Amino acid sequence: MGELVNRARLATSVDKDLLKKLNALKQKTRIDRSKLLDEAIELLLEKHNFK
């Protein structure tokens, strides 16, 4: 596997329904799941005023 330069691996568990919806969004938008998760994390950090 190639080296990740600006990315870090993350292993976690998530709610099954959330994962189904995330995968459906991935299929609909053709955006990589990692990019969708980046956006979700950025929005969460903004919501909590954590910059």
MMTF fields as JSON, N, C-alpha, C and O atoms, coordinates in Angstrom:
{
  "mmtfVersion": "1.0.0",
  "mmtfProducer": "UNKNOWN",
  "numBonds": 203,
  "numAtoms": 204,
  "numGroups": 51,
  "numChains": 1,
  "numModels": 1,
  "chainsPerModel": [1],
  "groupsPerChain": [51],
  "chainIdList": ["A"],
  "bondAtomList": [4, 2, 8, 6, 12, 10, 16, 14, 20, 18, 24, 22, 28, 26, 32, 30, 36, 34, 40, 38, 44, 42, 48, 46, 52, 50, 56, 54, 60, 58, 64, 62, 68, 66, 72, 70, 76, 74, 80, 78, 84, 82, 88, 86, 92, 90, 96, 94, 100, 98, 104, 102, 108, 106, 112, 110, 116, 114, 120, 118, 124, 122, 128, 126, 132, 130, 136, 134, 140, 138, 144, 142, 148, 146, 152, 150, 156, 154, 160, 158, 164, 162, 168, 166, 172, 170, 176, 174, 180, 178, 184, 182, 188, 186, 192, 190, 196, 194, 200, 198],
  "bondOrderList": [1, 1, 1, 1, 1, 1, 1, 1, 1, 1, 1, 1, 1, 1, 1, 1, 1, 1, 1, 1, 1, 1, 1, 1, 1, 1, 1, 1, 1, 1, 1, 1, 1, 1, 1, 1, 1, 1, 1, 1, 1, 1, 1, 1, 1, 1, 1, 1, 1, 1],
  "groupList": [{"groupName": "MET", "atomNameList": ["N", "CA", "C", "O"], "elementList": ["N", "C", "C", "O"], "formalChargeList": [0, 0, 0, 0], "bondAtomList": [1, 0, 2, 1, 3, 2], "bondOrderList": [1, 1, 2], "singleLetterCode": "M", "chemCompType": "L-PEPTIDE LINKING"}, {"groupName": "GLY", "atomNameList": ["N", "CA", "C", "O"], "elementList": ["N", "C", "C", "O"], "formalChargeList": [0, 0, 0, 0], "bondAtomList": [1, 0, 2, 1, 3, 2], "bondOrderList": [1, 1, 2], "singleLetterCode": "G", "chemCompType": "PEPTIDE LINKING"}, {"groupName": "GLU", "atomNameList": ["N", "CA", "C", "O"], "elementList": ["N", "C", "C", "O"], "formalChargeList": [0, 0, 0, 0], "bondAtomList": [1, 0, 2, 1, 3, 2], "bondOrderList": [1, 1, 2], "singleLetterCode": "E", "chemCompType": "L-PEPTIDE LINKING"}, {"groupName": "LEU", "atomNameList": ["N", "CA", "C", "O"], "elementList": ["N", "C", "C", "O"], "formalChargeList": [0, 0, 0, 0], "bondAtomList": [1, 0, 2, 1, 3, 2], "bondOrderList": [1, 1, 2], "singleLetterCode": "L", "chemCompType": "L-PEPTIDE LINKING"}, {"groupName": "VAL", "atomNameList": ["N", "CA", "C", "O"], "elementList": ["N", "C", "C", "O"], "formalChargeList": [0, 0, 0, 0], "bondAtomList": [1, 0, 2, 1, 3, 2], "bondOrderList": [1, 1, 2], "singleLetterCode": "V", "chemCompType": "L-PEPTIDE LINKING"}, {"groupName": "ASN", "atomNameList": ["N", "CA", "C", "O"], "elementList": ["N", "C", "C", "O"], "formalChargeList": [0, 0, 0, 0], "bondAtomList": [1, 0, 2, 1, 3, 2], "bondOrderList": [1, 1, 2], "singleLetterCode": "N", "chemCompType": "L-PEPTIDE LINKING"}, {"groupName": "ARG", "atomNameList": ["N", "CA", "C", "O"], "elementList": ["N", "C", "C", "O"], "formalChargeList": [0, 0, 0, 0], "bondAtomList": [1, 0, 2, 1, 3, 2], "bondOrderList": [1, 1, 2], "singleLetterCode": "R", "chemCompType": "L-PEPTIDE LINKING"}, {"groupName": "ALA", "atomNameList": ["N", "CA", "C", "O"], "elementList": ["N", "C", "C", "O"], "formalChargeList": [0, 0, 0, 0], "bondAtomList": [1, 0, 2, 1, 3, 2], "bondOrderList": [1, 1, 2], "singleLetterCode": "A", "chemCompType": "L-PEPTIDE LINKING"}, {"groupName": "THR", "atomNameList": ["N", "CA", "C", "O"], "elementList": ["N", "C", "C", "O"], "formalChargeList": [0, 0, 0, 0], "bondAtomList": [1, 0, 2, 1, 3, 2], "bondOrderList": [1, 1, 2], "singleLetterCode": "T", "chemCompType": "L-PEPTIDE LINKING"}, {"groupName": "SER", "atomNameList": ["N", "CA", "C", "O"], "elementList": ["N", "C", "C", "O"], "formalChargeList": [0, 0, 0, 0], "bondAtomList": [1, 0, 2, 1, 3, 2], "bondOrderList": [1, 1, 2], "singleLetterCode": "S", "chemCompType": "L-PEPTIDE LINKING"}, {"groupName": "ASP", "atomNameList": ["N", "CA", "C", "O"], "elementList": ["N", "C", "C", "O"], "formalChargeList": [0, 0, 0, 0], "bondAtomList": [1, 0, 2, 1, 3, 2], "bondOrderList": [1, 1, 2], "singleLetterCode": "D", "chemCompType": "L-PEPTIDE LINKING"}, {"groupName": "LYS", "atomNameList": ["N", "CA", "C", "O"], "elementList": ["N", "C", "C", "O"], "formalChargeList": [0, 0, 0, 0], "bondAtomList": [1, 0, 2, 1, 3, 2], "bondOrderList": [1, 1, 2], "singleLetterCode": "K", "chemCompType": "L-PEPTIDE LINKING"}, {"groupName": "GLN", "atomNameList": ["N", "CA", "C", "O"], "elementList": ["N", "C", "C", "O"], "formalChargeList": [0, 0, 0, 0], "bondAtomList": [1, 0, 2, 1, 3, 2], "bondOrderList": [1, 1, 2], "singleLetterCode": "Q", "chemCompType": "L-PEPTIDE LINKING"}, {"groupName": "ILE", "atomNameList": ["N", "CA", "C", "O"], "elementList": ["N", "C", "C", "O"], "formalChargeList": [0, 0, 0, 0], "bondAtomList": [1, 0, 2, 1, 3, 2], "bondOrderList": [1, 1, 2], "singleLetterCode": "I", "chemCompType": "L-PEPTIDE LINKING"}, {"groupName": "HIS", "atomNameList": ["N", "CA", "C", "O"], "elementList": ["N", "C", "C", "O"], "formalChargeList": [0, 0, 0, 0], "bondAtomList": [1, 0, 2, 1, 3, 2], "bondOrderList": [1, 1, 2], "singleLetterCode": "H", "chemCompType": "L-PEPTIDE LINKING"}, {"groupName": "PHE", "atomNameList": ["N", "CA", "C", "O"], "elementList": ["N", "C", "C", "O"], "formalChargeList": [0, 0, 0, 0], "bondAtomList": [1, 0, 2, 1, 3, 2], "bondOrderList": [1, 1, 2], "singleLetterCode": "F", "chemCompType": "L-PEPTIDE LINKING"}],
  "groupTypeList": [0, 1, 2, 3, 4, 5, 6, 7, 6, 3, 7, 8, 9, 4, 10, 11, 10, 3, 3, 11, 11, 3, 5, 7, 3, 11, 12, 11, 8, 6, 13, 10, 6, 9, 11, 3, 3, 10, 2, 7, 13, 2, 3, 3, 3, 2, 11, 14, 5, 15, 11],
  "groupIdList": [1, 2, 3, 4, 5, 6, 7, 8, 9, 10, 11, 12, 13, 14, 15, 16, 17, 18, 19, 20, 21, 22, 23, 24, 25, 26, 27, 28, 29, 30, 31, 32, 33, 34, 35, 36, 37, 38, 39, 40, 41, 42, 43, 44, 45, 46, 47, 48, 49, 50, 51],
  "secStructList": [7, 7, 7, 7, 1, 1, 7, 7, 7, 7, 7, 7, 7, 7, 7, 2, 2, 2, 2, 2, 2, 2, 2, 2, 2, 2, 2, 2, 2, 7, 7, 7, 2, 2, 2, 2, 2, 2, 2, 2, 2, 2, 2, 2, 2, 2, 2, 6, 6, 7, 7],
  "xCoordList": [0.827, 0.0, 0.871, 1.943, 0.426, 1.196, 1.216, 0.36, 2.219, 2.367, 1.357, 1.15, 0.733, -0.203, 0.58, 1.15, 0.617, 1.423, 0.683, 1.199, -0.512, -1.274, -2.498, -3.442, -2.481, -3.645, -3.176, -2.017, -4.086, -3.796, -4.904, -6.071, -4.543, -5.539, -6.324, -5.79, -7.606, -8.486, -9.359, -10.09, -9.28, -10.131, -11.099, -10.686, -12.382, -13.395, -14.673, -14.747, -15.662, -16.966, -18.003, -17.891, -19.009, -20.07, -21.424, -21.517, -22.448, -23.815, -24.09, -23.737, -24.712, -24.961, -25.799, -25.521, -26.826, -27.679, -26.918, -27.108, -26.051, -25.236, -24.301, -24.103, -23.733, -22.825, -23.564, -23.038, -24.779, -25.582, -25.854, -25.75, -26.206, -26.492, -25.228, -25.276, -24.115, -22.847, -22.487, -22.07, -22.645, -22.335, -23.284, -22.87, -24.555, -25.511, -25.117, -25.194, -24.699, -24.25, -23.01, -22.87, -22.119, -20.903, -21.275, -20.704, -22.218, -22.645, -23.309, -23.052, -24.167, -24.913, -23.997, -24.152, -23.04, -22.191, -20.885, -20.23, -20.505, -19.214, -18.032, -16.948, -18.256, -17.193, -16.665, -17.444, -15.344, -14.74, -15.261, -15.49, -15.442, -15.929, -15.005, -15.478, -13.715, -12.775, -12.972, -12.836, -13.291, -13.545, -14.846, -14.923, -15.86, -17.12, -16.913, -17.482, -16.106, -15.818, -15.006, -15.226, -14.067, -13.322, -14.293, -14.186, -15.237, -16.208, -17.065, -17.317, -17.508, -18.33, -17.565, -18.123, -16.305, -15.485, -15.257, -15.315, -14.995, -14.816, -16.067, -15.969, -17.245, -18.5, -18.716, -19.192, -18.376, -18.508, -17.586, -17.988, -16.361, -15.411, -15.882, -15.746, -16.437, -16.99, -18.16, -18.264, -19.03, -20.199, -19.782, -20.459, -18.685, -18.213, -17.132, -16.424, -17.02, -16.048, -14.645, -13.938, -14.251, -12.917, -12.121, -12.339, -11.196, -10.445, -9.009, -8.232],
  "yCoordList": [-1.179, 0.0, 1.242, 1.244, 2.304, 3.535, 4.297, 4.121, 5.148, 5.965, 7.109, 7.738, 7.369, 8.479, 9.719, 9.747, 10.738, 11.921, 12.89, 13.252, 13.313, 14.292, 13.678, 14.387, 12.384, 11.696, 10.743, 10.329, 10.399, 9.433, 8.387, 8.711, 7.163, 6.086, 6.212, 6.612, 5.86, 5.933, 4.686, 4.427, 3.929, 2.745, 3.015, 3.294, 2.927, 3.208, 2.456, 1.791, 2.561, 1.971, 3.087, 4.057, 2.929, 3.927, 3.224, 2.021, 3.993, 3.499, 2.901, 3.5, 1.736, 1.037, 1.867, 1.894, 2.545, 3.356, 4.546, 4.906, 5.159, 6.27, 5.794, 6.492, 4.622, 4.079, 3.792, 4.052, 3.258, 3.003, 4.302, 4.363, 5.346, 6.641, 7.249, 7.833, 7.117, 7.629, 6.92, 7.562, 5.615, 4.853, 5.218, 5.257, 5.487, 5.91, 7.283, 7.518, 8.183, 9.508, 9.39, 10.099, 8.494, 8.24, 7.792, 8.278, 6.881, 6.382, 7.485, 7.619, 8.273, 9.32, 10.435, 10.922, 10.839, 11.987, 11.6, 12.441, 10.325, 9.84, 10.523, 10.644, 10.966, 11.564, 10.477, 9.746, 10.371, 9.369, 9.515, 10.623, 8.389, 8.395, 9.189, 9.88, 9.101, 9.841, 11.349, 12.088, 11.81, 13.243, 13.658, 14.742, 12.812, 13.108, 13.172, 14.032, 12.267, 12.28, 13.508, 14.076, 13.93, 15.167, 16.338, 17.13, 16.428, 17.526, 17.462, 18.488, 16.272, 16.106, 16.509, 17.158, 16.132, 16.478, 17.987, 18.587, 18.607, 20.059, 20.771, 21.723, 20.317, 20.931, 20.755, 21.675, 19.599, 19.349, 20.26, 20.806, 20.424, 21.303, 22.755, 23.472, 23.196, 24.55, 24.719, 25.74, 23.729, 23.782, 24.004, 24.718, 23.402, 23.504, 24.575, 24.616, 25.442, 26.548, 26.078, 26.716, 24.972, 24.419, 24.583, 23.874, 25.53, 25.842, 25.46, 25.651],
  "zCoordList": [0.0, 0.0, 0.0, 0.605, -0.672, -0.754, 0.558, 1.425, 0.67, 1.876, 1.844, 0.807, 2.986, 3.109, 3.527, 4.618, 2.681, 2.961, 3.877, 4.934, 3.489, 4.264, 4.932, 5.28, 5.106, 5.668, 6.75, 6.77, 7.649, 8.706, 8.701, 8.48, 8.938, 9.014, 10.316, 11.351, 10.237, 11.39, 11.395, 10.439, 12.458, 12.598, 13.743, 14.869, 13.444, 14.454, 14.109, 13.076, 14.959, 14.664, 14.669, 15.418, 13.82, 13.709, 13.681, 13.438, 13.933, 13.881, 12.491, 11.475, 12.452, 11.184, 10.221, 9.022, 10.738, 9.868, 9.292, 8.13, 10.11, 9.608, 8.507, 7.512, 8.679, 7.668, 6.364, 5.282, 6.462, 5.256, 4.511, 3.286, 5.272, 4.649, 4.048, 2.965, 4.733, 4.215, 2.911, 1.947, 2.882, 1.669, 0.527, -0.632, 0.846, -0.18, -0.727, -1.933, 0.153, -0.278, -1.154, -2.151, -0.774, -1.562, -2.973, -3.949, -3.084, -4.393, -5.214, -6.41, -4.561, -5.262, -5.752, -6.872, -4.916, -5.24, -5.919, -6.535, -5.809, -6.325, -5.632, -6.204, -4.398, -3.585, -2.657, -2.045, -2.552, -1.671, -0.25, 0.235, 0.398, 1.775, 2.695, 3.597, 2.48, 3.326, 3.177, 4.152, 1.97, 1.757, 2.44, 3.018, 2.377, 3.059, 4.569, 5.242, 5.095, 6.528, 6.918, 7.988, 6.064, 6.319, 6.476, 7.412, 5.545, 5.582, 6.848, 7.48, 7.215, 8.413, 9.672, 10.556, 9.754, 10.921, 10.973, 12.046, 9.808, 9.766, 10.264, 11.038, 9.826, 10.264, 11.762, 12.428, 12.295, 13.726, 14.528, 15.556, 14.064, 14.752, 14.718, 15.71, 13.58, 13.487, 14.45, 15.129, 14.511, 15.39, 16.836, 17.576, 17.238, 18.62, 18.781, 19.787, 17.766, 17.79, 18.127, 18.906, 17.544, 17.768, 16.484, 15.502, 16.512, 15.282, 15.412, 14.476]
}
